[in-house]
Amino acid sequence: MADPTNTAYAEQASTKNYGLHAGVLGPMETLAQSISAVAPTATPSLTIPLVFALAGNATWFVYLLATIAILLVGFCVSRFARISASPGSLYSYTSSTLPPVFGAIAAWALLLAYVATGASVAAGALYYAVILAQQFLHWSAPALLVLALVCAVAAYIAWRDVKLSAEVMLWIEAISVAVILIILAALVFHFGLHLDLDQLRLTGIKFNSLGPALVLAIFSFVGFESATSLGAEARDPLRTIPRSVLLCAVLIGAFFMLCSYSQVLGFHAIGGKLSDTTSPLHQLAAVSGIAPLGVAIDIGAMVSMFACVLACINASSRLLIKMAHERLMPRTLERTGKHHGTPGPAIAVAAALIFLGTIVLTLRQVSPLDIYDLAGSLSVFGFLTVYALMAAALPFARRAAGQHSTGIAAISAITVIVMLLIAVFDLQSASDAVHGRTIPEIYLVYIVLGLLVYLIRRKEQKT
């Protein structure tokens, strides 16, 4: 049942479609956007081994903590999404409530977050493409060619039809996750169903390592809110989007906890160390007697990361539309095609930014896995900024809509504090100068430049 307290504030916030095709995406297609932006197949393959290196037997517990933190954010997003829907995603939530300068910060931070995530997973797709090309073709795939194809094909699908891109993402992620679940089931069948008491008792846990492990786990979830970027294209957005965001957080959290527990259990059984492998599921599939599915996992990881690039292009292009509408970007980025109903110029810019981010680092001889790490670390700062600003804005937006709640205001405050604590953990846990100083400095310089653009544009509008 629709919330009867929704007022003209909500109705006004959800009527403008910015030239996009309104109501073309159903609940499953809207959910696919959020799930694809998370790239769930990448976490069991690349991120869980890194978390295990820090948390050991507490890996599943770290993902439980990360799920709780993300559910706090998801709750705030879902409450906002009940009263507002637009292509601007979390930027629109912040800019419509807080002073304009905070809206500008949210816009630039979210743009960087989506583009950096896209660059990170594009490098991940390159990593698996190189492995597969060498394995099957005995050919070293040129990095520039692979990255160009990934970005160009994703941009074409995003431009061709938002419904098509949502369906492509949905099928890719459904198949990839299904293959992982089959491997985990085979693992249980092979070794027998039993509890891993070392994991349940958190044996050998080092509390000073939980902070950095939690930061890595949070990166596994970022982008889960990207369904909010489809506010103009989702059917019944004030109902569909909040459900998609919360459902994504719950499903992804459960999936990551299952994968982390099962992978650690599997490596305990075979006497190996999860943190020493870059393809854990491939190894577990071989041990379980289904080695061909290990190859399928590598293919699934590559295609899942491609789907994430597509999701990031979709989300960032819709954000660019809103930023252009607010004069933070050139007006030409507002243009949408009448036939396809997609923002061609904004899609081209988003794909180009993702491509340039990966190419610059590749030409500097940075490996794909290092690009995945560096770009992903940069994106976390953007997401944490926007999550905190959105949560801070929620009580004011609900009051404006006549829906003030002390309980929701308290949850919003807790969410802001949690996001700040995670940022502090991120800075304190850095094991090298690049993560501890260089990346935060790059992020701060970027935000300052974004604010300068905002001030210049504002001055131009006044004159």
Order of alpha helices (4+ residues) and beta strands (2+ residues): alpha-alpha-alpha-alpha-alpha-alpha-alpha-alpha-alpha-alpha-alpha-alpha-alpha-alpha-alpha-alpha-alpha
